[in-house]
């Protein structure tokens, strides 16, 4: 580690170095490494220890079942190890077993039987035809109807007239009941018919009252509709009347304003038009538009000519003065 002093403090620098491994671990995996007789898992989802799906629906086993499951898993693991060891042993034996040498040129290996007893090998299956004939038999007769065996003893007796039933004596209560029930049923039917007739009359009266109430309701609705329509018509008439009155007032006010405004408008218009020059004398107009511009143009030209003449005269006078000045000076000197 080096210590350097800079502005406002100290800085420390150290050269980078590799970190020693905490445990001895090869750089690459062993391709022949296995887990429980199978290849080493390189994909996390392929690993059997990873649970897939919903764990909420997983069945929770009791402790005894878990123990049995663990024991069964151990037995299956032992069986798999045994099978793997047997397969490995067979592979080793096959690897160390001497193989058949290659055939020399012009010859080839063929498969032959090396068993003690030879048998003919063929692709065709042997077939034999065998037939048989059954003895003629008669049809089976129909099964008779089953009749159970009778048990007990048969006995009989004789009953004379009037011993068990007296018609004249026994029929009276039966007739009373039948006649009473018939009369009662007839009375019930009559009462039912009367009740139905009363219900029919009541229904007719109800229908009549309902029709009258419906007609009265329709009449009241029609009257109310007429009153409503009359009210709306009156409102429209009143609105139309107010609109016409407003329009009349506006027209009257407009007419009064127009009358007062147009009362002296003619004189004002003529005066304004005359002031603006719409009404003029043709001679005066011609003098103003044609003569005066021509006169001013001529005057400007004449004044320009006079100005030029004066400038020329002034220039001549100036030149003459300049030429005469030396002569005058000479005359003055001579005098």
C-alpha positions as CSV (number, residue, x, y, z in Angstrom):
1,X,0.0,0.0,0.0
2,X,1.3,3.4,-0.9
3,X,0.5,6.7,0.7
4,X,0.5,9.8,-1.4
5,X,-0.1,13.4,-0.3
6,X,-2.4,15.5,-2.4
7,X,-4.2,18.7,-2.1
8,X,-6.2,18.9,1.0
9,X,-5.6,15.3,2.3
10,X,-4.1,11.8,1.7
11,X,-5.0,9.2,-0.9
12,X,-4.1,5.4,-0.7
13,X,-3.5,3.3,-3.8
14,X,-3.1,-0.5,-3.9
15,X,-2.3,-2.7,-6.9
16,X,-5.1,-5.2,-7.8
17,X,-4.5,-8.8,-6.8
18,X,-6.4,-12.1,-7.2
19,X,-8.4,-13.4,-4.3
20,X,-7.4,-16.9,-3.0
21,X,-10.2,-19.4,-3.3
22,X,-11.9,-20.4,-0.1
23,X,-12.2,-24.0,-1.1
24,X,-10.8,-26.3,-3.7
25,X,-13.2,-26.3,-6.6
26,X,-12.5,-27.2,-10.2
27,X,-12.8,-24.6,-12.8
28,X,-15.1,-26.7,-15.0
29,X,-17.7,-29.3,-14.2
30,X,-17.0,-33.0,-14.7
31,X,-19.1,-34.1,-17.7
32,X,-19.4,-37.7,-16.3
33,X,-20.8,-36.4,-12.9
34,X,-24.2,-38.0,-12.1
35,X,-26.9,-37.6,-9.4
36,X,-28.9,-40.7,-8.4
37,X,-27.7,-42.5,-11.5
38,X,-28.8,-39.7,-13.9
39,X,-26.8,-37.0,-15.6
40,X,-26.0,-33.8,-13.7
41,X,-28.8,-31.2,-14.1
42,X,-27.6,-28.0,-15.9
43,X,-31.1,-26.5,-16.1
44,X,-32.9,-25.5,-12.9
45,X,-36.3,-26.5,-14.3
46,X,-35.0,-29.9,-15.2
47,X,-33.9,-30.6,-11.6
48,X,-36.3,-33.0,-9.9
49,X,-35.9,-31.2,-6.6
50,X,-37.7,-28.1,-8.0
51,X,-41.4,-28.2,-7.3
52,X,-43.6,-27.1,-10.2
53,X,-47.2,-25.9,-10.0
54,X,-49.3,-24.5,-7.2
55,X,-48.0,-25.5,-3.7
56,X,-51.3,-24.5,-2.0
57,X,-53.0,-27.6,-3.4
58,X,-50.1,-29.9,-2.3
59,X,-51.3,-32.8,-0.2
60,X,-49.8,-32.8,3.3
61,X,-48.9,-36.3,4.3
62,X,-48.8,-37.4,8.0
63,X,-45.6,-38.2,9.7
64,X,-46.1,-42.0,9.3
65,X,-46.8,-41.6,5.6
66,X,-43.7,-39.4,5.2
67,X,-41.6,-42.0,6.9
68,X,-43.0,-44.7,4.6
69,X,-42.5,-42.5,1.6
70,X,-38.9,-41.8,2.6
71,X,-38.3,-45.6,3.1
72,X,-39.8,-46.3,-0.3
73,X,-37.6,-43.6,-1.9
74,X,-34.5,-45.1,-0.3
75,X,-35.5,-48.6,-1.6
76,X,-36.1,-47.2,-5.1
77,X,-32.7,-45.4,-4.9
78,X,-31.0,-48.6,-3.9
79,X,-32.7,-50.5,-6.8
80,X,-31.7,-47.8,-9.2
81,X,-28.1,-48.0,-8.0
82,X,-28.2,-51.8,-8.3
83,X,-29.5,-51.6,-11.9
84,X,-26.9,-48.9,-12.7
85,X,-24.1,-51.1,-11.3
86,X,-25.4,-54.2,-13.2
87,X,-25.6,-52.2,-16.4
88,X,-22.1,-50.8,-15.8
89,X,-20.8,-54.4,-15.2
90,X,-22.3,-55.7,-18.4
91,X,-20.8,-52.8,-20.3
92,X,-17.4,-53.6,-18.8
93,X,-17.7,-57.3,-19.7
94,X,-18.8,-56.4,-23.2
95,X,-15.9,-54.0,-23.5
96,X,-13.3,-56.7,-22.4
97,X,-14.9,-59.5,-24.4
98,X,-12.9,-60.4,-27.5
99,X,-14.7,-59.4,-30.6
100,X,-14.9,-61.4,-33.9
101,X,-12.1,-60.5,-36.2
102,X,-12.9,-58.9,-39.5
103,X,-13.4,-61.2,-42.5
104,X,-10.6,-61.5,-45.0
105,X,-10.9,-60.3,-48.6
106,X,-13.3,-62.3,-50.7
107,X,-15.2,-63.7,-47.6
108,X,-18.0,-62.6,-45.3
109,X,-19.4,-63.5,-41.9
110,X,-22.8,-65.3,-41.8
111,X,-25.0,-66.3,-38.9
112,X,-25.2,-70.0,-38.1
113,X,-26.8,-72.1,-35.4
114,X,-24.5,-73.3,-32.6
115,X,-27.1,-75.1,-30.5
116,X,-27.0,-78.8,-29.9
117,X,-30.2,-79.6,-31.7
118,X,-30.7,-78.0,-35.1
119,X,-34.0,-76.9,-36.4
120,X,-35.2,-75.8,-39.8
121,X,-35.6,-72.0,-40.0
122,X,-38.3,-70.8,-42.4
123,X,-40.4,-67.7,-42.8
124,X,-43.6,-69.7,-43.6
125,X,-45.7,-70.8,-40.7
126,X,-46.8,-74.4,-40.7
127,X,-50.6,-74.8,-41.2
128,X,-52.8,-78.0,-40.8
129,X,-56.5,-78.3,-41.7
130,X,-58.6,-80.3,-39.2
131,X,-62.4,-80.8,-39.2
132,X,-65.0,-82.5,-36.9
133,X,-68.7,-83.4,-36.9
134,X,-71.0,-83.2,-34.0
135,X,-73.8,-85.8,-33.4
136,X,-77.3,-84.9,-34.5
137,X,-79.4,-83.8,-31.5
138,X,-83.2,-83.1,-31.1
139,X,-84.5,-79.7,-30.2
140,X,-85.0,-79.0,-26.5
141,X,-88.7,-79.1,-25.5
142,X,-90.2,-76.0,-24.0
143,X,-89.9,-75.6,-20.2
144,X,-93.3,-76.3,-18.6
145,X,-95.0,-73.6,-16.5
146,X,-93.9,-73.7,-12.9
147,X,-96.8,-74.6,-10.6
148,X,-96.0,-74.5,-6.9
149,X,-96.9,-77.5,-4.8
150,X,-100.3,-77.1,-3.0
151,X,-100.1,-77.1,0.8
152,X,-102.9,-77.4,3.4
153,X,-106.4,-78.9,3.2
154,X,-109.5,-77.8,1.1
155,X,-112.7,-77.0,3.0
156,X,-116.2,-75.9,1.9
157,X,-119.5,-74.7,3.5
158,X,-123.0,-73.8,2.5
159,X,-124.7,-70.4,3.2
160,X,-128.5,-70.3,2.9
161,X,-130.5,-67.2,1.8
162,X,-130.8,-64.6,4.6
163,X,-127.9,-66.0,6.7
164,X,-125.4,-63.2,5.8
165,X,-127.3,-60.4,4.0
166,X,-130.9,-59.1,4.3
167,X,-131.5,-56.8,1.3
168,X,-134.6,-55.0,2.6
169,X,-132.9,-54.3,5.9
170,X,-129.4,-53.5,4.6
171,X,-130.5,-51.4,1.6
172,X,-132.3,-48.7,3.6
173,X,-129.3,-46.9,5.1
174,X,-127.5,-47.2,1.7
175,X,-130.5,-45.6,0.0
176,X,-130.7,-42.9,2.6
177,X,-127.0,-42.1,2.1
178,X,-127.3,-42.1,-1.7
179,X,-130.4,-40.0,-1.7
180,X,-129.0,-37.6,0.8
181,X,-125.7,-37.2,-1.1
182,X,-127.6,-36.7,-4.3
183,X,-129.8,-34.0,-2.8
184,X,-126.8,-32.4,-1.2
185,X,-124.9,-32.4,-4.5
186,X,-127.9,-31.0,-6.3
187,X,-128.3,-28.2,-3.8
188,X,-124.6,-27.5,-4.0
189,X,-124.8,-27.3,-7.8
190,X,-127.8,-25.0,-7.6
191,X,-126.0,-22.8,-5.1
192,X,-122.9,-22.8,-7.3
193,X,-124.9,-21.8,-10.3
194,X,-126.6,-19.0,-8.3
195,X,-123.2,-17.9,-7.0
196,X,-121.8,-18.0,-10.6
197,X,-124.8,-15.9,-11.8
198,X,-124.3,-13.4,-9.0
199,X,-120.6,-13.2,-9.8
200,X,-121.5,-12.7,-13.5
201,X,-123.9,-9.9,-12.6
202,X,-121.3,-8.4,-10.3
203,X,-118.7,-8.6,-13.1
204,X,-121.1,-7.0,-15.6
205,X,-121.9,-4.2,-13.1
206,X,-118.1,-3.7,-12.5
207,X,-117.5,-3.6,-16.3
208,X,-120.3,-1.1,-16.7
209,X,-118.9,1.1,-13.9
210,X,-115.4,0.8,-15.3
211,X,-116.7,1.8,-18.8
212,X,-118.5,4.8,-17.2
213,X,-115.4,5.8,-15.2
214,X,-113.3,5.4,-18.3
215,X,-115.7,7.5,-20.4
216,X,-115.7,10.2,-17.6
217,X,-111.9,10.1,-17.5
218,X,-111.7,10.5,-21.2
219,X,-114.2,13.4,-21.1
220,X,-112.2,15.1,-18.4
221,X,-108.9,14.5,-20.3
222,X,-110.5,15.9,-23.4
223,X,-111.8,18.9,-21.5
224,X,-108.3,19.4,-19.9
225,X,-106.7,19.0,-23.3
226,X,-109.1,21.6,-24.8
227,X,-108.4,24.0,-22.0
228,X,-104.6,23.5,-22.4
229,X,-104.8,24.1,-26.1
230,X,-107.0,27.2,-25.6
231,X,-104.5,28.4,-23.0
232,X,-101.6,27.8,-25.4
233,X,-103.5,29.5,-28.3
234,X,-104.3,32.5,-26.1
235,X,-100.6,32.7,-25.0
236,X,-99.5,32.6,-28.7
237,X,-102.1,35.3,-29.5
238,X,-100.8,37.5,-26.7
239,X,-97.2,37.0,-27.7
240,X,-98.1,37.8,-31.3
241,X,-100.1,40.9,-30.2
242,X,-97.1,42.1,-28.1
243,X,-94.8,41.5,-31.0
244,X,-97.0,43.5,-33.4
245,X,-97.3,46.3,-30.9
246,X,-93.5,46.4,-30.4
247,X,-93.1,46.3,-34.2
248,X,-95.6,49.1,-34.6
249,X,-93.9,51.2,-31.9
250,X,-90.5,50.6,-33.6
251,X,-91.9,51.5,-37.0
252,X,-93.5,54.7,-35.6
253,X,-90.3,55.7,-33.9
254,X,-88.4,55.0,-37.0
255,X,-90.8,57.1,-39.1
256,X,-90.6,60.0,-36.7
257,X,-86.8,59.8,-36.6
258,X,-86.7,59.6,-40.4
259,X,-89.1,62.5,-40.8
260,X,-87.0,64.7,-38.4
261,X,-83.8,63.5,-40.0
262,X,-84.9,64.0,-43.6
263,X,-86.6,67.3,-42.9
264,X,-83.5,69.5,-43.8
265,X,-81.4,66.7,-45.4
266,X,-81.9,68.0,-48.9
267,X,-80.4,71.4,-48.3
268,X,-77.6,69.8,-46.2
269,X,-76.8,67.3,-48.9
270,X,-76.7,70.0,-51.6
271,X,-74.6,72.2,-49.4
272,X,-72.2,69.4,-48.6
273,X,-72.0,68.3,-52.3
274,X,-71.4,71.9,-53.3
275,X,-68.7,72.2,-50.6
276,X,-67.0,69.0,-51.8
277,X,-67.1,70.4,-55.4
278,X,-69.7,68.2,-57.0
279,X,-71.6,71.2,-58.3
280,X,-69.3,73.7,-60.1
281,X,-69.1,76.3,-63.0
282,X,-67.7,74.8,-66.1
283,X,-65.6,77.9,-67.0
284,X,-64.3,78.2,-63.4
285,X,-63.7,74.4,-63.4
286,X,-61.8,74.6,-66.7
287,X,-59.8,77.6,-65.4
288,X,-58.9,75.8,-62.2
289,X,-58.1,72.5,-63.7
290,X,-56.5,73.5,-67.0
291,X,-55.5,77.2,-67.2
292,X,-54.0,77.6,-63.7
293,X,-51.8,74.4,-64.0
294,X,-50.7,75.6,-67.5
295,X,-50.0,79.1,-66.2
296,X,-48.1,77.8,-63.2
297,X,-46.0,75.5,-65.4
298,X,-45.2,78.4,-67.7
299,X,-44.4,80.6,-64.8
300,X,-42.1,78.0,-63.4
301,X,-40.3,77.6,-66.7
302,X,-40.0,81.4,-67.1
303,X,-38.7,81.8,-63.6
304,X,-36.2,79.0,-64.3
305,X,-35.0,80.8,-67.4
306,X,-34.6,84.0,-65.5
307,X,-32.7,82.2,-62.8
308,X,-30.4,80.7,-65.3
309,X,-29.9,84.1,-67.1
310,X,-29.1,85.8,-63.8
311,X,-26.7,83.0,-62.9
312,X,-25.0,83.4,-66.3
313,X,-24.8,87.2,-65.9
314,X,-23.4,86.8,-62.4
315,X,-20.8,84.4,-63.8
316,X,-19.8,86.8,-66.6
317,X,-19.5,89.7,-64.1
318,X,-17.4,87.6,-61.8
319,X,-15.1,86.6,-64.7
320,X,-14.9,90.1,-65.9
321,X,-14.0,91.4,-62.5
322,X,-11.3,88.8,-62.1
323,X,-9.8,89.8,-65.4
324,X,-10.1,93.5,-64.7
325,X,-8.6,93.3,-61.2
326,X,-4.9,92.9,-62.4
327,X,-5.3,95.8,-64.8
328,X,-6.7,98.0,-62.1
329,X,-3.9,97.1,-59.7
330,X,-1.4,98.0,-62.5
331,X,-3.1,101.3,-63.1
332,X,-3.0,102.1,-59.4
333,X,0.7,101.2,-59.2
334,X,1.5,103.4,-62.3
335,X,-0.3,106.3,-60.7
